[in-house]
Amino acid sequence: MSQKQFYDQLNWLSTRGYHSITADQYVKWATGQQVMLPSKPVLLTVDDGIVNFYAGGTPVLQHFGYTMVSMVVSGFAQGAQDGAKDNVGWDATWTQLTNLPARTWEFAFHAGPQGHVISTNPKYKDCAYFYPCQRPGEPTAAYHARVTGDINTGLAAENDHLGDRFDDQMWAVPFNDLGQDPSQPTSGTANANWAAQMADKKFKVVFVDAQTTTENQHYRYEVHGKDTLGYFAQQVQRSDLFVRNPEAATANAPAGGVG
């Protein structure tokens, strides 16, 4: 995505009266708590912690007075901090993340040390994602421990490095996949719903891209560089995507995120 594209999208939102909200505001709304929201609220998010997005995106956000939630992969930030060749110069370090302007940026969970890695092992070609996939021959207990261990390690690292700017109530699932959609890789037959159930217990809000969601899972429209402004506008205005019950929607009811 270019800086101009990002500017044009935020300008579209701003000129139509949208106001950004924080992760905590969204969670409170999603869980039925009393919360003061602006008219036409929208939660803006970005995944992975890619350093050049912060460089180009921060002045655009500040121009419009918007805030954004960065969904952090602890493994990427630590790799960049340690100078790992796959991360350095591409992913933001912990230091760079904490130095982002606090009035513009806050953080939430995306993945732990391994959770965003797609396996290249040919044995796992039909189930290469880390979180939703119980691998061939992997005992159920080991699968559960692998997933929860990665999440807990990532949450601990992000809490430690990012402090009160990190909201641990929210999870944007890598690749939007918890095995909740039949067209996506799923976990073993005996565990087909385990990942989604685990996420619902651990987080108050879970962002995915499928419509077959549980109560805690919310649709998030994912913006890509190929999206035209017209397509962006069309998607943002689609109440059938963002609102589970369109008849109950109000101007003060956000129902999804824009990532």
C-alpha positions as a LaTeX table, in Angstrom:
\begin{tabular}{lrrr}
\hline
Residue & $x$ (\AA) & $y$ (\AA) & $z$ (\AA) \\
\hline
Met1 & 0.00 & 0.00 & 0.00 \\
Ser2 & 1.33 & 3.43 & $-0.91$ \\
Gln3 & 1.21 & 6.43 & 1.38 \\
Lys4 & $-1.13$ & 8.15 & $-1.08$ \\
Gln5 & $-3.52$ & 5.21 & $-1.03$ \\
Phe6 & $-3.58$ & 5.28 & 2.76 \\
Tyr7 & $-4.14$ & 9.05 & 2.72 \\
Asp8 & $-7.01$ & 8.72 & 0.24 \\
Gln9 & $-8.69$ & 6.03 & 2.33 \\
Leu10 & $-8.46$ & 8.01 & 5.56 \\
Asn11 & $-9.59$ & 11.13 & 3.74 \\
Trp12 & $-12.66$ & 9.21 & 2.54 \\
Leu13 & $-13.42$ & 8.20 & 6.12 \\
Ser14 & $-12.78$ & 11.68 & 7.51 \\
Thr15 & $-14.91$ & 13.56 & 4.99 \\
Arg16 & $-17.82$ & 11.21 & 5.75 \\
Gly17 & $-17.63$ & 11.79 & 9.47 \\
Tyr18 & $-15.91$ & 8.63 & 10.68 \\
His19 & $-13.95$ & 8.81 & 13.93 \\
Ser20 & $-11.31$ & 6.31 & 15.04 \\
Ile21 & $-11.69$ & 4.56 & 18.39 \\
Thr22 & $-9.31$ & 2.68 & 20.66 \\
Ala23 & $-9.01$ & $-1.05$ & 21.21 \\
Asp24 & $-10.48$ & $-0.68$ & 24.69 \\
Gln25 & $-13.50$ & 1.25 & 23.38 \\
Tyr26 & $-14.12$ & $-1.46$ & 20.83 \\
Val27 & $-13.83$ & $-4.24$ & 23.40 \\
Lys28 & $-16.21$ & $-2.48$ & 25.77 \\
Trp29 & $-18.76$ & $-2.04$ & 22.99 \\
Ala30 & $-18.33$ & $-5.64$ & 21.81 \\
Thr31 & $-18.88$ & $-7.03$ & 25.31 \\
Gly32 & $-21.95$ & $-4.93$ & 26.06 \\
Gln33 & $-20.33$ & $-2.51$ & 28.50 \\
Gln34 & $-21.27$ & 1.14 & 28.77 \\
Val35 & $-18.88$ & 3.18 & 26.64 \\
Met36 & $-19.00$ & 6.62 & 25.08 \\
Leu37 & $-18.42$ & 6.39 & 21.33 \\
Pro38 & $-18.18$ & 9.11 & 18.69 \\
Ser39 & $-20.54$ & 9.21 & 15.76 \\
Lys40 & $-19.60$ & 6.71 & 13.02 \\
Pro41 & $-16.83$ & 4.97 & 15.00 \\
Val42 & $-14.22$ & 2.85 & 13.24 \\
Leu43 & $-11.37$ & 0.75 & 14.58 \\
Leu44 & $-8.25$ & 1.02 & 12.42 \\
Thr45 & $-5.68$ & $-1.78$ & 12.65 \\
Val46 & $-2.50$ & $-2.87$ & 10.92 \\
Asp47 & $-0.78$ & $-6.24$ & 11.16 \\
Asp48 & 2.76 & $-7.56$ & 11.63 \\
Gly49 & 4.73 & $-4.48$ & 12.73 \\
Ile50 & 6.31 & $-3.56$ & 9.38 \\
Val51 & 8.57 & $-0.61$ & 10.01 \\
Asn52 & 8.00 & 1.32 & 6.77 \\
Phe53 & 4.24 & 1.41 & 7.37 \\
Tyr54 & 4.85 & 3.29 & 10.60 \\
Ala55 & 7.14 & 5.74 & 8.81 \\
Gly56 & 4.65 & 6.49 & 6.06 \\
Gly57 & 1.43 & 5.97 & 8.00 \\
Thr58 & 2.11 & 7.98 & 11.14 \\
Pro59 & 2.03 & 11.45 & 9.54 \\
Val60 & $-1.15$ & 10.51 & 7.65 \\
Leu61 & $-2.86$ & 9.36 & 10.84 \\
Gln62 & $-1.74$ & 12.53 & 12.63 \\
His63 & $-3.03$ & 14.70 & 9.78 \\
Phe64 & $-6.54$ & 13.33 & 10.28 \\
Gly65 & $-6.30$ & 13.01 & 14.06 \\
Tyr66 & $-6.81$ & 9.24 & 13.87 \\
Thr67 & $-5.44$ & 6.52 & 16.09 \\
Met68 & $-4.48$ & 3.01 & 15.01 \\
Val69 & $-3.94$ & $-0.36$ & 16.66 \\
Ser70 & $-0.83$ & $-2.25$ & 15.59 \\
Met71 & $-1.28$ & $-6.02$ & 15.85 \\
Val72 & 2.17 & $-7.15$ & 16.97 \\
Val73 & 4.01 & $-10.41$ & 16.29 \\
Ser74 & 6.41 & $-10.84$ & 19.20 \\
Gly75 & 8.69 & $-13.07$ & 17.12 \\
Phe76 & 9.08 & $-10.39$ & 14.44 \\
Ala77 & 9.83 & $-7.61$ & 16.95 \\
Gln78 & 12.32 & $-9.76$ & 18.84 \\
Gly79 & 13.97 & $-10.89$ & 15.62 \\
Ala80 & 14.38 & $-7.29$ & 14.50 \\
Gln81 & 15.74 & $-6.32$ & 17.92 \\
Asp82 & 18.26 & $-9.18$ & 17.72 \\
Gly83 & 19.31 & $-8.35$ & 14.14 \\
Ala84 & 17.93 & $-11.53$ & 12.58 \\
Lys85 & 18.34 & $-11.36$ & 8.80 \\
Asp86 & 14.68 & $-12.16$ & 8.12 \\
Asn87 & 13.49 & $-9.29$ & 10.33 \\
Val88 & 16.08 & $-6.53$ & 10.56 \\
Gly89 & 15.22 & $-3.53$ & 8.39 \\
Trp90 & 11.74 & $-4.91$ & 7.68 \\
Asp91 & 10.04 & $-5.43$ & 11.03 \\
Ala92 & 10.03 & $-2.83$ & 13.79 \\
Thr93 & 12.11 & $-3.57$ & 16.88 \\
Trp94 & 10.68 & $-3.32$ & 20.38 \\
Thr95 & 12.53 & $-0.02$ & 20.69 \\
Gln96 & 10.97 & 1.36 & 17.51 \\
Leu97 & 7.52 & 0.24 & 18.61 \\
Thr98 & 7.78 & 1.94 & 22.00 \\
Asn99 & 9.07 & 5.12 & 20.35 \\
Leu100 & 5.96 & 5.48 & 18.16 \\
Pro101 & 3.85 & 8.47 & 19.24 \\
Ala102 & 1.54 & 7.35 & 22.05 \\
Arg103 & $-1.29$ & 9.63 & 20.93 \\
Thr104 & $-1.39$ & 7.85 & 17.58 \\
Trp105 & $-0.42$ & 4.22 & 18.21 \\
Glu106 & $-1.48$ & 1.46 & 20.56 \\
Phe107 & $-0.92$ & $-2.29$ & 20.33 \\
Ala108 & $-2.73$ & $-5.61$ & 20.48 \\
Phe109 & $-1.86$ & $-9.25$ & 19.88 \\
His110 & $-1.23$ & $-10.87$ & 16.51 \\
Ala111 & 1.15 & $-13.79$ & 17.18 \\
Gly112 & 3.87 & $-15.12$ & 19.45 \\
Pro113 & 7.36 & $-16.37$ & 18.52 \\
Gln114 & 6.17 & $-18.95$ & 15.94 \\
Gly115 & 2.48 & $-18.26$ & 15.40 \\
His116 & 2.84 & $-16.26$ & 12.18 \\
Val117 & 5.18 & $-18.77$ & 10.53 \\
Ile118 & 3.81 & $-20.96$ & 7.73 \\
Ser119 & 5.42 & $-24.38$ & 7.80 \\
Thr120 & 7.38 & $-25.39$ & 4.68 \\
Asn121 & 7.54 & $-29.02$ & 5.77 \\
Pro122 & 5.95 & $-31.05$ & 2.95 \\
Lys123 & 4.32 & $-33.28$ & 5.56 \\
Tyr124 & 2.20 & $-30.30$ & 6.62 \\
Lys125 & 1.31 & $-29.01$ & 3.14 \\
Asp126 & $-2.41$ & $-29.49$ & 3.79 \\
Cys127 & $-2.27$ & $-27.75$ & 7.15 \\
Ala128 & 0.64 & $-25.31$ & 7.25 \\
Tyr129 & $-0.79$ & $-22.63$ & 9.55 \\
Phe130 & 0.44 & $-22.67$ & 13.13 \\
Tyr131 & $-2.68$ & $-22.04$ & 15.20 \\
Pro132 & $-5.62$ & $-23.88$ & 13.57 \\
Cys133 & $-3.77$ & $-26.96$ & 12.36 \\
Gln134 & $-3.12$ & $-30.12$ & 14.33 \\
Arg135 & $-0.27$ & $-31.62$ & 12.35 \\
Pro136 & $-0.24$ & $-35.21$ & 11.07 \\
Gly137 & 0.86 & $-37.50$ & 13.87 \\
Glu138 & 0.79 & $-34.73$ & 16.47 \\
Pro139 & $-0.88$ & $-35.82$ & 19.73 \\
Thr140 & $-3.82$ & $-33.68$ & 20.74 \\
Ala141 & $-2.19$ & $-32.65$ & 24.01 \\
Ala142 & 0.95 & $-31.58$ & 22.17 \\
Tyr143 & $-1.08$ & $-29.54$ & 19.66 \\
His144 & $-2.92$ & $-27.74$ & 22.44 \\
Ala145 & 0.31 & $-27.07$ & 24.33 \\
Arg146 & 2.08 & $-25.78$ & 21.20 \\
Val147 & $-0.66$ & $-23.26$ & 20.44 \\
Thr148 & $-1.34$ & $-22.03$ & 23.96 \\
Gly149 & 2.38 & $-21.89$ & 24.72 \\
Asp150 & 3.06 & $-19.64$ & 21.74 \\
Ile151 & 0.16 & $-17.34$ & 22.59 \\
Asn152 & 1.11 & $-17.07$ & 26.26 \\
Thr153 & 4.77 & $-16.41$ & 25.42 \\
Gly154 & 3.80 & $-13.73$ & 22.91 \\
Leu155 & 1.37 & $-12.03$ & 25.28 \\
Ala156 & 3.97 & $-11.98$ & 28.04 \\
Ala157 & 6.62 & $-10.44$ & 25.76 \\
Glu158 & 4.27 & $-7.80$ & 24.40 \\
Asn159 & 3.01 & $-6.88$ & 27.85 \\
Asp160 & 6.60 & $-6.62$ & 29.06 \\
His161 & 7.89 & $-4.47$ & 26.20 \\
Leu162 & 4.82 & $-2.36$ & 25.37 \\
Gly163 & 3.31 & $-1.86$ & 28.81 \\
Asp164 & $-0.03$ & $-0.12$ & 29.18 \\
Arg165 & $-0.15$ & 0.68 & 25.47 \\
Phe166 & $-0.71$ & $-3.03$ & 24.83 \\
Asp167 & $-4.31$ & $-4.27$ & 25.01 \\
Asp168 & $-4.34$ & $-8.01$ & 25.68 \\
Gln169 & $-8.12$ & $-8.34$ & 25.28 \\
Met170 & $-7.97$ & $-8.44$ & 21.48 \\
Trp171 & $-6.49$ & $-10.91$ & 18.96 \\
Ala172 & $-6.20$ & $-10.45$ & 15.21 \\
Val173 & $-5.61$ & $-14.04$ & 14.10 \\
Pro174 & $-2.79$ & $-14.52$ & 11.54 \\
Phe175 & $-4.19$ & $-15.16$ & 8.06 \\
Asn176 & $-7.61$ & $-14.59$ & 9.68 \\
Asp177 & $-7.84$ & $-18.34$ & 10.17 \\
Leu178 & $-8.92$ & $-20.34$ & 13.19 \\
Gly179 & $-10.29$ & $-23.19$ & 11.14 \\
Gln180 & $-13.71$ & $-21.53$ & 11.30 \\
Asp181 & $-14.31$ & $-21.65$ & 7.56 \\
Pro182 & $-14.52$ & $-24.93$ & 5.62 \\
Ser183 & $-12.52$ & $-23.39$ & 2.77 \\
Gln184 & $-9.52$ & $-22.79$ & 5.06 \\
Pro185 & $-7.08$ & $-25.25$ & 6.65 \\
Thr186 & $-8.54$ & $-26.78$ & 9.79 \\
Ser187 & $-7.31$ & $-28.69$ & 12.77 \\
Gly188 & $-7.63$ & $-32.45$ & 13.15 \\
Thr189 & $-11.11$ & $-33.97$ & 13.06 \\
Ala190 & $-11.29$ & $-34.38$ & 16.81 \\
Asn191 & $-10.19$ & $-30.76$ & 17.30 \\
Ala192 & $-11.99$ & $-29.00$ & 14.48 \\
Asn193 & $-13.48$ & $-26.38$ & 16.82 \\
Trp194 & $-10.81$ & $-26.34$ & 19.51 \\
Ala195 & $-8.85$ & $-23.32$ & 18.27 \\
Ala196 & $-11.94$ & $-21.15$ & 17.98 \\
Gln197 & $-13.20$ & $-22.22$ & 21.40 \\
Met198 & $-9.79$ & $-21.61$ & 22.95 \\
Ala199 & $-9.65$ & $-18.12$ & 21.44 \\
Asp200 & $-13.11$ & $-17.26$ & 22.73 \\
Lys201 & $-12.06$ & $-18.17$ & 26.27 \\
Lys202 & $-8.76$ & $-16.29$ & 26.15 \\
Phe203 & $-9.75$ & $-13.07$ & 24.32 \\
Lys204 & $-12.80$ & $-10.83$ & 24.48 \\
Val205 & $-12.54$ & $-9.94$ & 20.78 \\
Val206 & $-11.11$ & $-12.16$ & 18.03 \\
Phe207 & $-10.82$ & $-10.83$ & 14.47 \\
Val208 & $-11.22$ & $-13.26$ & 11.57 \\
Asp209 & $-12.42$ & $-12.90$ & 7.98 \\
Ala210 & $-15.17$ & $-15.52$ & 7.89 \\
Gln211 & $-18.87$ & $-14.95$ & 8.42 \\
Thr212 & $-19.24$ & $-18.18$ & 10.41 \\
Thr213 & $-18.17$ & $-16.60$ & 13.69 \\
Thr214 & $-18.86$ & $-17.24$ & 17.35 \\
Glu215 & $-20.04$ & $-14.50$ & 19.69 \\
Asn216 & $-16.50$ & $-13.29$ & 20.40 \\
Gln217 & $-15.34$ & $-13.41$ & 16.78 \\
His218 & $-15.71$ & $-10.34$ & 14.62 \\
Tyr219 & $-15.30$ & $-9.73$ & 10.92 \\
Arg220 & $-12.42$ & $-7.47$ & 9.90 \\
Tyr221 & $-12.21$ & $-6.03$ & 6.39 \\
Glu222 & $-8.59$ & $-6.39$ & 5.33 \\
Val223 & $-7.34$ & $-3.64$ & 3.03 \\
His224 & $-4.76$ & $-4.45$ & 0.36 \\
Gly225 & $-2.70$ & $-2.39$ & $-2.05$ \\
Lys226 & $-4.73$ & $-3.64$ & $-5.00$ \\
Asp227 & $-7.98$ & $-2.25$ & $-3.57$ \\
Thr228 & $-9.27$ & 0.81 & $-5.40$ \\
Leu229 & $-10.78$ & 3.65 & $-3.41$ \\
Gly230 & $-14.17$ & 2.74 & $-4.85$ \\
Tyr231 & $-13.83$ & $-0.84$ & $-3.66$ \\
Phe232 & $-12.67$ & 0.35 & $-0.24$ \\
Ala233 & $-15.73$ & 2.60 & 0.06 \\
Gln234 & $-18.03$ & $-0.19$ & $-1.05$ \\
Gln235 & $-16.66$ & $-2.60$ & 1.53 \\
Val236 & $-16.79$ & $-0.13$ & 4.42 \\
Gln237 & $-20.44$ & 0.59 & 3.67 \\
Arg238 & $-21.51$ & $-3.07$ & 3.45 \\
Ser239 & $-23.62$ & $-3.58$ & 6.56 \\
Asp240 & $-23.98$ & $-7.27$ & 5.74 \\
Leu241 & $-20.25$ & $-7.68$ & 6.36 \\
Phe242 & $-19.78$ & $-5.51$ & 9.42 \\
Val243 & $-23.05$ & $-5.90$ & 11.29 \\
Arg244 & $-24.32$ & $-9.30$ & 12.34 \\
Asn245 & $-27.83$ & $-7.96$ & 12.81 \\
Pro246 & $-28.25$ & $-5.05$ & 10.37 \\
Glu247 & $-31.71$ & $-4.22$ & 11.75 \\
Ala248 & $-30.14$ & $-3.53$ & 15.14 \\
Ala249 & $-27.33$ & $-1.35$ & 13.79 \\
Thr250 & $-27.08$ & 2.26 & 14.90 \\
Ala251 & $-24.78$ & 5.13 & 14.06 \\
Asn252 & $-22.95$ & 4.50 & 17.32 \\
Ala253 & $-22.43$ & 0.79 & 16.84 \\
Pro254 & $-19.15$ & $-0.34$ & 15.32 \\
Ala255 & $-19.41$ & $-3.95$ & 14.24 \\
Gly256 & $-16.06$ & $-4.75$ & 12.75 \\
Gly257 & $-12.62$ & $-3.42$ & 12.10 \\
Val258 & $-10.70$ & $-2.09$ & 9.12 \\
Gly259 & $-7.25$ & $-3.61$ & 8.97 \\
\hline
\end{tabular}
